Amino acid sequence: AVRLRVREALGAREPADEVKVQGWVRSVRAQKEVLFLHINDGSSLENLQVVADPSLENRDLTFGSAVEVAGKLVKSPHRMQNMELKAETIRVVGPCDTWSFPLKMKERHPLEYIRQFPHLRCRNNTLGSLLRIRSEATAAIHSFFQDNGYVHIHTPIITSNDCEGAGELFQIEASNEARESAEKTHFFNVPAFLTVSGQLHLEVMAGAFTHVFTFGPTFRAENSQSRRHLAEFYMVEAELSFTENLQDVMQVIEDLVKTATSTVLSRCPCDVELFHKYVAPAQKLCCYSFHSYLKDFFFFFNSCRISYNEAVEILKQASQTFAFKPEWGCDLQTEHEKYLVKHCGEVPVFVINYPYDLKPFYMRDNEDGSQRTVAAVDLLVPGIGELCGGSLREERLPFLESRLQRLGLADTYQWYLDLRKFGSVPHGGFGMGFERYLQYILGVDNIKDVIPFPRFSHSCLL
């Protein structure tokens, strides 16, 4: 028998003899003359209907049990499905105790409930859809960069580089209970941390490969259990050599988000619809057909770009009272970012040219007089706030040396200064939080619901 995935069986154009489908039972309905099963193997939101003789039923054939069904793939008489499987044999591979199984047949469990079962929640329709979308979005991001000539770099996860300004760090030490604290030394002879960003390593590679990107885990030791923060999350980062204009960086961000989103919408329409229909019914994306959405998406990105100065003036004139008073020279808070998005019509907004003293040492000085700014950009999106952050990097050795000396970091970043001595070119780059991107396109409120394994506090449960 030819083995088919559920998605393949549902999409088949012609009937087929001697096929085999493996998966988990989603529903069982026994009638006098026929037995109906719905099975799913994770390849599709839609289940495959199995029609069988009642004699094939047995006590282990229950909701949640793993089965292998062999038979004929035939046209379904029902309007809502294309194909169904007429079973000749049904083998229960793994029984399931339905009384103790926390997920119940035909019950729509809220996210708060299934969050309690991180080892089982992937069998729920909502989380199954999320993980398929996450997989397609990951592939779309890789395809975008590779189709545009970028080299994929695996940047270190353990590093002595703290990427100054990126956030709190998890420090790494070897576990050795026999070692007394007085004799303790660093495993790498210097302090080592879990990476908060691959940016500085990417800048090294951009000096040889022109366009590079990385897509991997990053870690922030922020003592927060809010709906917006994770201790471990995935970051998409890119660096572009021979880039002299912030517009070039924004264009790559724009193209990346458009391409990834269009791919997800085209390859996972049913999974996305589930979120927009049941999880986030107010999400704006669900009001559009696929083509209308993309048309507006292009328009939105091309229409709303403001400077930090303009953003502060908009916030100062707002009728809304903010918990953090907006002042020039202060960082934009989440409440400010969401207001700016709302002010611009609930569309993505690029904010550029932030104050020099707000940003890390590697951002390029605009040399614009008393209101000194750097060539930095943040992309703000509806419902989330900041999604991407980037800048032109300071490629001029004297400017970079001066700033590192003022910060007392010249010795630490001597290697970084070397990059400006040997063939330095204008360049820029950006980073995008992958989980925040998924939150944005799906409308999910809690960021912990867009990761494979939820965190009860700050670390992976399993």
Buried (B, 14 or more C-beta within 10 A) or exposed (E): BEEBBBBBBBEBEEEBEEBBBBBBBBBBEEEEEEBBBBBBBBBBBBBBBBBBEEEBBEEBBBBBBBBBBBBBBBEBEEEEBBBBBBBBEBBBEEBBEBEEBBBEBEEEBEBEBBBEBBEBBBBBBBBBBBBBBBEBBBBBBBEBBEEBEBBEBEBEBEBEBBBBBBBBBBEBEEEEEEEEEEEEEEBEEEEBBBBBBBBBBBBBBBBEBBBBBBBBEBBBBBEEEEEBBBBBBBBBBBBBBEBBEBEBBBEBBBEBBBBBBBBBBEBBEEBBBBBBEEBBEEBBBBEBEEEEBBEBBEEBBEEBBBBBBBBBBBBEEBEEEEEEEBEEEBEBBBBBBBBBBBBBEBBBBBBBBBBBEBBBBBBBBBEEEEEEBBBBBBBBBBBBBBBBBBBBBBBEBEBBBBBBEEBEBBEBBEEBBEBBEEEBBBBBBBBBBBBBBBBBBBBBEBBBBBBEEBBEEBEEEE
